[in-house]
Amino acid sequence: MTCRLCGGSHLRSILDLGASPPCERFLTATGLDEMEPTYPLHLRLCEECLLLQIPALITPEDTFTEYAYFSSYSDSWVAHARSFVDAATTRVGLDNDSFVIEVASNDGYLLRHVVDDGIACLGIEPSANVGEAARVKGVPTETAFLDEGLAESIRVEHRPADLVVANNVYAHVPDLLGFTRSLRALVADDGWVSIEVHHALNLVSLGQFDTIYHEHFQYYTVLSASRALATAGLTVVDVEMLSTHGGSIRLWARPDAVGAVPQSSVAIALEIERSAGLHEVSGYLGLRNKAESIRQELVRFLLDQRALGKRVVGYGAPGKGNTLLNYCGIRPDLLEYTVDRNPYKHGRFTPGTRIPIHPPARIDDDKPDVVVVLPWNLETEITEQLRHVADWGAELVYPLPQLRRVSHDAESAGGRCS
């Protein structure tokens, strides 16, 4: 394995999560007796450019031709998108003469706000089923994987974009250099590129190992992301630290020719990373111990609940949850089932661990004792959605970044017991 950013051959092992199936390959009932492929999930760090990465063992076509994730099922994520569009309109000066492109536009969760504002836009979404959902919402969407050829044809057929948005996709591309050149081809020479991606600072410092899965090929600091964007002539001019997905960064980049002196936010973010030790190899080496500690604490808790005769179920079936379940070896004996708002997943089973997935109403019918929330990064939203479980004395459990239990008494008092 060589580094996909700099081509270096010195890659240090940071965390080996064993082998697990692709996180979005949910099983049908008829597929439970069929062979299920698994692939190594081994995080490494390039000692030369400090890009965190895993081997590209599956292709984007394997994952995204038909996809199980629809962004609009998260109310907070839709609100986040609305806020972004409002702020970007002011920053970039978008109006009725502008053109916006979103790469990996999913079900139109973001561009629907652009359409509502009367601004011309185009979504590029590789998953046919998800892209169709966007078109139903009135969002122009091209079903395709972005590459340099497509970028050039869009530039000619439409025009260069005043704003190119790439939210939670920059980690999903094994051809990092080619994809970055494609972003540059889409944007106007005086335009803007906005990228949101999970921050490796949080992954390492908080032990967020469940953000590692096969469709995430690399994991960025501001330092490594800036180096990647620079390969295509894009300069990072601003950085926003976000709370989404357990801690993300929003990078604002512009073509080098118009990229002014970066705002102070860039230097501040780099200094935060430097202080955390992430500008040298040694700063990454503590992740393994953090991951092992989290695994042991969660499994011990679930075993204790089983010994007490408690009924434990899950909430959510996100990709990150499947890394957690497989790494911890959690199966239906410890987590009876999970529920999800996405009807696509109903009647299916989690990959590897074979935990049944039901509609959320199943929790109200069964009234379990404990609900383990797998998309822990949406704690505020989900705690509100599940507030009513306190009526029968159930408690919510958030497994990361450390195990936290929200009980009836704590919730009534507005607090949390751990």
KEVEXZA-58029 format. One record per residue (C-alpha): residue number from 1; residue in one letter; y, z, x. Coordinates in steps of 0.2 Angstrom, whole numbers, plus 5000, padded with zeros to 4 digits. Each point is the difference from the previous one (the first is absolute). Layout:
BEGIN
REC num residuo   py   pz   px
REC NUM       A    Y    Z    X
...
END
This chain:
BEGIN
REC num residuo   py   pz   px
REC   1       M 5000 5000 5000
REC   2       T 5017 4995 5006
REC   3       C 5017 5006 4993
REC   4       R 5006 4988 4986
REC   5       L 5018 5003 5005
REC   6       C 5001 4999 5019
REC   7       G 4982 4994 5004
REC   8       G 4997 5015 5011
REC   9       S 4982 5005 5004
REC  10       H 5003 5019 5002
REC  11       L 4996 5007 4983
REC  12       R 4998 5019 4998
REC  13       S 4988 5008 4987
REC  14       I 5011 5011 4988
REC  15       L 4989 5003 4985
REC  16       D 4982 4994 4996
REC  17       L 4997 5002 4981
REC  18       G 4983 4992 5001
REC  19       A 4994 4986 4989
REC  20       S 5006 4997 4982
REC  21       P 5001 4986 4987
REC  22       P 5016 4991 4997
REC  23       C 5011 5012 4989
REC  24       E 5004 4989 4986
REC  25       R 4982 4993 4998
REC  26       F 4996 5010 4984
REC  27       L 4982 4999 4994
REC  28       T 4994 4994 4983
REC  29       A 4985 5009 4992
REC  30       T 4989 4985 5003
REC  31       G 5005 5001 5019
REC  32       L 4995 5017 5003
REC  33       D 4982 4995 5006
REC  34       E 5007 4986 5011
REC  35       M 5003 5001 5018
REC  36       E 5018 5006 5004
REC  37       P 5008 4994 5016
REC  38       T 5009 5013 5011
REC  39       Y 5011 4997 5015
REC  40       P 5006 5012 5014
REC  41       L 5016 5008 4997
REC  42       H 5007 5004 5018
REC  43       L 5018 5003 5003
REC  44       R 5006 4995 5018
REC  45       L 5017 5000 5009
REC  46       C 5006 4987 5012
REC  47       E 5005 5009 5016
REC  48       E 5012 4986 5004
REC  49       C 5011 4997 4984
REC  50       L 4994 5016 4990
REC  51       L 4994 4991 4985
REC  52       L 4987 5009 4989
REC  53       Q 4987 4988 4994
REC  54       I 4982 4998 4994
REC  55       P 4989 4985 5003
REC  56       A 5002 4986 4988
REC  57       L 4982 5000 4993
REC  58       I 5004 4994 4983
REC  59       T 5012 4986 4995
REC  60       P 5015 5001 4988
REC  61       E 4990 4987 4989
REC  62       D 4986 5013 4999
REC  63       T 5012 5013 4993
REC  64       F 5014 4991 4990
REC  65       T 4993 4985 4992
REC  66       E 4996 5011 4985
REC  67       Y 5008 5017 5002
REC  68       A 4998 5017 4990
REC  69       Y 5018 5007 5004
REC  70       F 5014 4997 4988
REC  71       S 5016 5008 5005
REC  72       S 5007 5002 4983
REC  73       Y 4988 5013 4995
REC  74       S 5010 5012 5010
REC  75       D 5016 5005 4991
REC  76       S 5008 5007 5015
REC  77       W 4997 4984 5010
REC  78       V 5008 4990 4987
REC  79       A 5015 5011 5000
REC  80       H 5000 4999 5019
REC  81       A 5001 4981 4999
REC  82       R 5014 5001 4987
REC  83       S 5010 5011 5012
REC  84       F 4996 4989 5015
REC  85       V 5006 4984 4990
REC  86       D 5017 5009 4995
REC  87       A 5003 5005 5018
REC  88       A 4995 4984 5008
REC  89       T 5011 4990 4988
REC  90       T 5015 5010 5007
REC  91       R 4995 4999 5018
REC  92       V 4996 4982 5000
REC  93       G 5013 4994 4987
REC  94       L 4987 4993 4989
REC  95       D 5007 4990 4985
REC  96       N 4995 4986 4988
REC  97       D 5001 4988 5015
REC  98       S 4988 5010 5011
REC  99       F 4981 4997 5003
REC 100       V 4988 5014 5002
REC 101       I 4982 4999 5006
REC 102       E 4987 5014 5000
REC 103       V 4984 4998 5010
REC 104       A 4985 5009 4993
REC 105       S 5010 5001 4983
REC 106       N 4985 5007 4991
REC 107       D 5002 5001 4981
REC 108       G 5019 4997 5000
REC 109       Y 5004 5019 5001
REC 110       L 5015 4996 5011
REC 111       L 5005 4982 4996
REC 112       R 5001 5004 4982
REC 113       H 5016 5010 5003
REC 114       V 5007 4985 5010
REC 115       V 4996 4988 4985
REC 116       D 5008 5013 4988
REC 117       D 5016 4999 5011
REC 118       G 5001 4981 4999
REC 119       I 4996 4997 5018
REC 120       A 4988 4985 5005
REC 121       C 4984 5006 5008
REC 122       L 4983 4996 5005
REC 123       G 4985 5011 5003
REC 124       I 4986 4996 5012
REC 125       E 4984 5008 4995
REC 126       P 4982 4996 5006
REC 127       S 4990 5008 4986
REC 128       A 4998 4989 4986
REC 129       N 4997 5013 4987
REC 130       V 5015 5011 5005
REC 131       G 5012 4985 5002
REC 132       E 4996 4994 4982
REC 133       A 5005 5017 4994
REC 134       A 5017 4997 5009
REC 135       R 5002 4983 4992
REC 136       V 4997 5008 4983
REC 137       K 5015 5011 5003
REC 138       G 5011 4985 5004
REC 139       V 4999 5001 5019
REC 140       P 4998 4983 5009
REC 141       T 4985 5003 5011
REC 142       E 4991 4989 5012
REC 143       T 4982 5004 5003
REC 144       A 4997 4999 5018
REC 145       F 4999 5009 5017
REC 146       L 5016 4999 5010
REC 147       D 4998 4990 5016
REC 148       E 5012 4989 5010
REC 149       G 4996 4984 4991
REC 150       L 5003 5008 4983
REC 151       A 5016 5008 5006
REC 152       E 5007 4983 5006
REC 153       S 4995 4991 4984
REC 154       I 5009 5014 4989
REC 155       R 5015 4999 5011
REC 156       V 5001 4981 4997
REC 157       E 4995 5000 4981
REC 158       H 5011 5015 4995
REC 159       R 5012 5005 5014
REC 160       P 5001 5014 5013
REC 161       A 5001 5017 4992
REC 162       D 5015 5012 5001
REC 163       L 4987 5014 4999
REC 164       V 4982 5001 5004
REC 165       V 4991 5015 4995
REC 166       A 4983 5005 5007
REC 167       N 4995 5017 4993
REC 168       N 4983 5007 5006
REC 169       V 4994 4984 5007
REC 170       Y 5005 5000 5018
REC 171       A 4984 5011 5004
REC 172       H 4989 4988 4990
REC 173       V 5001 4985 5012
REC 174       P 4988 4998 5014
REC 175       D 5010 4985 5007
REC 176       L 5015 5011 5003
REC 177       L 5010 4988 5011
REC 178       G 4997 4985 4988
REC 179       F 5005 5010 4985
REC 180       T 5016 5006 5008
REC 181       R 5005 4982 5004
REC 182       S 4997 4996 4982
REC 183       L 5012 5014 4995
REC 184       R 5013 4992 5011
REC 185       A 4997 4983 4993
REC 186       L 5003 5006 4982
REC 187       V 5016 5009 5003
REC 188       A 5017 4991 5002
REC 189       D 5008 5000 5017
REC 190       D 5013 5013 4993
REC 191       G 4987 5009 4989
REC 192       W 4991 5016 4999
REC 193       V 4982 5006 5001
REC 194       S 4995 5017 4993
REC 195       I 4983 5007 5004
REC 196       E 4993 5016 4994
REC 197       V 4984 5007 5008
REC 198       H 4992 5017 5002
REC 199       H 5007 5009 5015
REC 200       A 4987 5004 5014
REC 201       L 5010 5015 5004
REC 202       N 4994 5008 4984
REC 203       L 4982 4993 5003
REC 204       V 4999 5009 5017
REC 205       S 5010 5016 4997
REC 206       L 4993 5004 4983
REC 207       G 4983 4993 5002
REC 208       Q 5001 4987 4986
REC 209       F 4984 4992 5005
REC 210       D 4996 4993 4983
REC 211       T 5014 4987 5002
REC 212       I 4988 4992 5013
REC 213       Y 4989 4987 4991
REC 214       H 4994 4982 5004
REC 215       E 5014 4991 4992
REC 216       H 5013 5009 5010
REC 217       F 4998 4992 5017
REC 218       Q 5015 5009 5009
REC 219       Y 5010 5016 4998
REC 220       Y 5019 5000 5005
REC 221       T 5013 5010 5008
REC 222       V 5017 4994 5000
REC 223       L 4997 4996 5018
REC 224       S 4985 4989 4998
REC 225       A 5007 4992 4984
REC 226       S 5016 4995 5010
REC 227       R 4990 4993 5014
REC 228       A 4989 4990 4987
REC 229       L 5016 4993 4991
REC 230       A 5008 4995 5016
REC 231       T 4986 4988 5004
REC 232       A 5007 4989 4986
REC 233       G 5019 5002 5004
REC 234       L 5003 5014 4987
REC 235       T 5010 5016 5005
REC 236       V 4998 5016 4991
REC 237       V 5018 5005 4995
REC 238       D 4997 5015 4988
REC 239       V 4985 5012 4996
REC 240       E 4998 5011 4985
REC 241       M 4988 5014 5000
REC 242       L 4991 5001 4983
REC 243       S 4988 5012 4991
REC 244       T 4989 4987 4993
REC 245       H 4982 4998 5004
REC 246       G 5001 5017 5009
REC 247       G 5014 4995 5011
REC 248       S 5006 4982 5003
REC 249       I 5013 4990 5009
REC 250       R 5011 4986 4993
REC 251       L 5005 4988 5014
REC 252       W 5015 4989 4998
REC 253       A 4999 4985 5011
REC 254       R 5011 4985 5003
REC 255       P 4999 4984 5011
REC 256       D 5005 5004 5018
REC 257       A 5015 4989 4998
REC 258       V 5008 5010 4987
REC 259       G 4992 5017 5004
REC 260       A 5014 5011 5004
REC 261       V 4999 5016 5010
REC 262       P 4987 5010 4991
REC 263       Q 5006 5015 4989
REC 264       S 4998 5017 5007
REC 265       S 4985 5003 4988
REC 266       V 4990 4989 5012
REC 267       A 5003 5011 5015
REC 268       I 4998 5016 4989
REC 269       A 4982 4994 4994
REC 270       L 4995 4995 5018
REC 271       E 5006 5017 5006
REC 272       I 4989 5009 4987
REC 273       E 4985 4990 5005
REC 274       R 5004 5004 5019
REC 275       S 5001 5018 4996
REC 276       A 4983 5000 4991
REC 277       G 4992 4992 5015
REC 278       L 4997 4983 4993
REC 279       H 5008 4990 5014
REC 280       E 4986 5005 5011
REC 281       V 4981 5000 4998
REC 282       S 4998 5018 5000
REC 283       G 5009 5003 4984
REC 284       Y 4987 4991 4990
REC 285       L 4985 5010 5007
REC 286       G 5001 5015 4987
REC 287       L 4996 4989 4985
REC 288       R 4981 5002 5002
REC 289       N 5001 5019 4999
REC 290       K 5011 5000 4985
REC 291       A 4989 4988 4990
REC 292       E 4984 5010 5004
REC 293       S 5009 5016 4994
REC 294       I 5006 4992 4984
REC 295       R 4982 4994 4997
REC 296       Q 4992 5017 5003
REC 297       E 5013 5009 4988
REC 298       L 4997 4988 4986
REC 299       V 4981 4999 5001
REC 300       R 5000 5019 5001
REC 301       F 5011 5002 4985
REC 302       L 4989 4988 4990
REC 303       L 4984 5009 5005
REC 304       D 5007 5016 4995
REC 305       Q 5005 4993 4983
REC 306       R 4982 4994 4997
REC 307       A 4993 5017 5005
REC 308       L 5012 5008 4987
REC 309       G 4994 4988 4986
REC 310       K 5017 4991 4999
REC 311       R 5001 4982 4993
REC 312       V 5010 4990 5012
REC 313       V 5006 4982 4997
REC 314       G 5013 4989 5008
REC 315       Y 5016 4991 4995
REC 316       G 5003 4983 5006
REC 317       A 4990 4987 5010
REC 318       P 5012 4994 5013
REC 319       G 4995 4991 5016
REC 320       K 5005 5016 5010
REC 321       G 4988 5010 4989
REC 322       N 4985 4990 5005
REC 323       T 5004 5003 5019
REC 324       L 5001 5018 4996
REC 325       L 4984 5001 4989
REC 326       N 4989 4990 5013
REC 327       Y 5006 5009 5015
REC 328       C 4997 5017 4992
REC 329       G 4984 4995 4992
REC 330       I 5005 5004 4983
REC 331       R 4989 4994 4986
REC 332       P 4997 5003 4981
REC 333       D 4991 5017 5004
REC 334       L 5017 5007 5006
REC 335       L 5012 4988 4990
REC 336       E 4992 4996 4983
REC 337       Y 5011 4985 4997
REC 338       T 5018 4994 5002
REC 339       V 5013 4992 4988
REC 340       D 5013 4987 5002
REC 341       R 5013 4992 4990
REC 342       N 4995 4982 5005
REC 343       P 4988 4993 4987
REC 344       Y 4993 4988 5014
REC 345       K 4991 5015 5008
REC 346       H 4993 5008 4984
REC 347       G 4981 4999 5000
REC 348       R 4999 4997 5018
REC 349       F 4996 5011 5015
REC 350       T 5008 5005 5016
REC 351       P 4994 4990 5015
REC 352       G 4988 5010 5011
REC 353       T 5000 5016 4990
REC 354       R 4995 4993 4983
REC 355       I 5011 5011 4990
REC 356       P 5003 4994 4982
REC 357       I 5018 4995 4995
REC 358       H 5005 5003 4982
REC 359       P 5017 4999 4990
REC 360       P 5011 5015 5001
REC 361       A 4996 5006 4983
REC 362       R 4983 5006 5006
REC 363       I 5008 5015 5008
REC 364       D 5008 5005 4983
REC 365       D 4983 4998 4992
REC 366       D 4990 5010 5013
REC 367       K 5013 5013 5005
REC 368       P 4993 5003 5018
REC 369       D 5005 5015 5011
REC 370       V 5007 4991 5015
REC 371       V 5008 4983 5002
REC 372       V 5001 4993 5017
REC 373       V 5014 4988 5002
REC 374       L 4996 4986 5012
REC 375       P 5017 4991 5000
REC 376       W 5008 5016 5007
REC 377       N 5015 4990 5005
REC 378       L 5005 4999 4982
REC 379       E 5000 5019 4997
REC 380       T 5016 5001 4990
REC 381       E 4996 4986 4988
REC 382       I 4981 5006 4998
REC 383       T 5004 5018 4998
REC 384       E 5011 4996 4986
REC 385       Q 4987 4988 4992
REC 386       L 4987 5014 5001
REC 387       R 5011 5015 4996
REC 388       H 4990 5002 4984
REC 389       V 4983 5004 5009
REC 390       A 5008 5018 5002
REC 391       D 4997 5002 4981
REC 392       W 4982 5003 5003
REC 393       G 5002 5009 5017
REC 394       A 4996 4985 5012
REC 395       E 5008 4999 5017
REC 396       L 5005 4984 5009
REC 397       V 4995 4998 5019
REC 398       Y 5009 4989 5012
REC 399       P 4989 4998 5016
REC 400       L 5014 4994 5012
REC 401       P 5009 5003 5011
REC 402       Q 4992 5017 4997
REC 403       L 4990 5006 4985
REC 404       R 5012 5006 4987
REC 405       R 4995 5008 4983
REC 406       V 5011 4999 4985
REC 407       S 4994 5013 4987
REC 408       H 5005 5005 4983
REC 409       D 5010 5015 5005
REC 410       A 5008 4991 5015
REC 411       E 5005 4986 4989
REC 412       S 5007 5011 4986
REC 413       A 5011 5008 5014
REC 414       G 5005 4984 5007
REC 415       G 4991 5004 5016
REC 416       R 4984 4996 5010
REC 417       C 4986 5010 5006
REC 418       S 4990 4994 5015
END
